[in-house]
Amino acid sequence: MSARDWGSTAVPALGVTAVVTVIVVAVTGVFIAGRAEPRPEAVRAETPATGFAWRQGACVGRNGSVFRLVPCGEADGRVISVVGGRPADCPGETDEIVRIRVASETGEQFSPSLRTDRTACVRNLRQPHPGDPGEGGGVLRPGDCLALRGGERPCSASGWYGRVLALVDRTDECPRRALDALLVDERSIACLGEGRRMLSVGDCVVRPAGRKVSREALSSTSCGSSRAWAEVTGRVVSRGRCPEGSDRYLKVREPGVRRPVTCLRRVALHGSP
């Protein structure tokens, strides 16, 4: 989800005669259906009132980084749902998540009785669709890809860590085939399967500085490379569960790792221990 400027207009409500504008806040972060969301980062845009309203079925046009409600014949996207103040309540196919608040012409908030606090869920009319599974945006769901730092990434890009298999409340609820788990907000855990940077059986690794390492310290390389130190033979809960033939192991020191022990078989031919 990328931050963008959204312009809009609004019709005064509840008998208010002052000119009003709509501030639409592009929301960034990882959002999970039914879960709490992080604080949004806000950029606002203002336009004169023309009668358009942010509601389901409304059409959105784009001019560079500025988005406005437009006639549907000129639209780049459509509002597929307008929900409350929780971006996580948007449908899974949402491409852009924006928060809408009514403000005065000077930019000051109206009193709570006149203020709206809504979220617009927008689907692009044409490709790309960042809200589709694996495309790097929208609401987090199975099939999306997560980086160790910085949240969701397009699965076609480099730098992500694992692919989401399930979203759960506790690590022990992850599917058995999950190799790792990451906390993505205060209550939600993403169970991860094989991924771009996650080590799998048959991968080869560069020798790290010690047996207890961070996820980032586990670096893979081609098994034919002179840097290859050991081949991964398993990902397990404890050292005693490493498969036969394993003669090395590494343990991730960070909490919450689904299978913290990486079992290894040394392949280096240069006298390394």
N, C-alpha and C positions, 0 to 999 in steps of 0.2 A: 504494500500500500504506500503510495507516494503522496507527500504533502503537496497540495495544489491550492490555488486561489479559486474560490467559487463565488460568482456574483449572482445576485438574485434580487427579486423585488417582492413586496408584500402589500396587501391592502390593509389599511388600518382596521382594527377589530375592536369590538366592545365600545363603540362610540368614540374612539380616540380619533381626534382630528389632526394630530401632529403627523408630519411626514415620518414614516418609519422605513427602515431598511432591514434586510436580513443579513446577518453575519453567518456565513457557512464555514464551519471549521473542518478542514481536512484532518482526519484522525490517522495517526501512525501507531504501529505496535502490532502485537499478536492478539487476535480476538478469537475466542472459542465460544460456540453457541451455548447459551445458558450460564456463562461464567462472568466473573468480574473483568473489567477492562482497565488498562493503564490510563493515566492522565493524557489527554490529547494535547498535541502541539497545535496552536491556532494561528492561522493567517486569515485575515478578513478582507472582504471586498464589498463595496456598496454601489447600488445603482438606483435610479429613480423608480418609483412605483409604476408598473404597467399592467397589473392585473394578474400576472402569473403567480402560481402558488406551488410550493414544494409539497407534492402529494403523489400517491401511487398513480403511475401512468404518465406523469409529467415528463416532458422531453427536455434534454439538456444539450446545449451546444458548446463547442470548445473553440477558443481562439488563443492559440499558444498555451499558456498556463492558466488562462482565465476561462471559467465555465459559467454559463448563464442559462436560465430557463428560456426556451425558444419554441416557436412553432415546430411541430413534429416533422415537417418536411425539411427542416434545417438541422435536425438533431444528430448528435453523435452518440447519445446514450439516453436511457430511459430509467426513471425512478421505479424500481420494482417493489419497494416497500418503504414506508415511513414508520419508524418505531420510536420508542421512548428514548431516554438518554443513554441506553446501553448499545453500543455498536455490535456487541456480540449477539444481539437479537436479529441481526440482518440475515436473510437467507444465504445458503451456502454459495449460490451462484453470483453473489455480489462482487463486482469489480472494484468499485470505489465506495468508501464509507465516509460520510460527511455529517457533521453535527450542525444543526440549525438553531440559532437563537435570535429573537427579535431585539433590536436595539434602537435607540433614538437616532436622530440625524447627526448628533454630536458624537455618537459612538457609545453613549452611556446606556447601561441596561435599564429597562423599565422596571417597575415594581414587580414582585413575584406574581401578583394576580394577573398581570398583562403579559408576562414573559412566557414564551414557549421553549421547551427543551426537548427537541426531537432530533432524530438521526435519519438521514436519507440514505437509502441503499440503492446504488446505481449500477446498472448493467450496461456495458458498451453495446452498441448496435452492430459493431463490426469488430474483427480481431484488432488488437490482442484482447484476451480475456484473462487478466491476472487473477480473477477469482476462481478459475477452473483449477482442479487438483493439480498440484505441481507447478503452477505458473507463478507463484511468489506473492500473491496478494489475496485480498478478501478475508474471509473467515477461515481460521485454521481448521483443517479436517484431515482424515486419513488420506494418504497419497501426496500430501504436501511435504516439502523438504525444509529442514531446520539447520541453521548454523549453530555452532557452540556459543557464539556471541553475536547478538544482533538480530535474532529472530528468523522469520521465514525468508527463504530464497527460492528463486526459480530453479527447478530441478535441472534445467538445461545449463545453468551457470556453474562456475567453479566455486569452491570454498564452503559449500554446505557439508553437514556432518552425517545426518541420517534421515531416512524417510519415515514419516509418521505412520504407524500401524494402528494406533488407537489413542484415545484421550481418556484418562482415568483420574480418579481422586487419589489413589495410592499406588506406589510402585508395584506392590504384590498383586495388583489387579491387571498388570500388563500381560499380554499373550505370551505363551511359552517361547514362541519364536523371536520375541523381542530381545535385542542384544544390549540395549541401553535405554535410559530414560532421562528426560530433561524436564526440569520445572519451568513452565512457561508463564505462569502467573501465581498469585498467592495460593491458589487451590488446585491448579490443574497440572497434570503430568502428561507429557507426550511420550508414548512408548515408541521406540525407534527400531527399525530393521536395518538391513544392510544399506550403506550409503556411500557417498563420494569419499569421505575421509574416515569413515568407520572401518576398522580392520575386520576382515572375514577370514575364515579358514582358507589357507592356500596363499594368502598375501605374505609378502616379506617385509621386514621392518629394519630400519636403521637402529644401531645400538644406542639406547638412551644413556643418560648419565647415571641412573640408578634403577633399582628394582621397583621402587615406588615412584610413580610418575603421574603427571596430569594428562588429561585427554589430548591436549595440544602437543605433548611431548612424544606421543606415539606416531611416528612418521613412517609411512610406507614407501617402498621403492621396488623397482623391478627385481625379481629373484635372480636375474642374470647380471645385475649390477655389482660392481666391486664394493658398493656401500651396503649390500644386503648382509645382515648379521644373522637373522633367524627367520624361519617360516612359521606362520601362525597355524597351530594345530587344534586350537579350540578357544572358545570364550565361555568361562564357567564362573560359578559363584565362589569357589574356594580352590586353593592350590591342589588339594587332595583329589579333586575331580578332573584333573587334566588327563587327557587320553594317553594310552600307552604310546611310547616313542617320544614323548615330550621330555626335554632335558633342561628347559629354561622356563621362566615365567616372569611376567610383569604384572604389577597390581596398581590400578588407578587409585590414587589417594583421596579423590573427591567423594563426598557423600552422595548417596542416591543412585549410584551406578548399578544397573540391573545385573550385569555380569562383570565384576571388577577385575577378574584375573584373566589375563591373556596368556594362554599356554603356547610354548614355542619349541621348535627344534632347530638347533644351531646349523647354519649352512655356510658360515664364513670360512674361508680357506686360507686366511692370512694370520693364523695364530692367535686370534682374539679369543678371550675366555667365553 
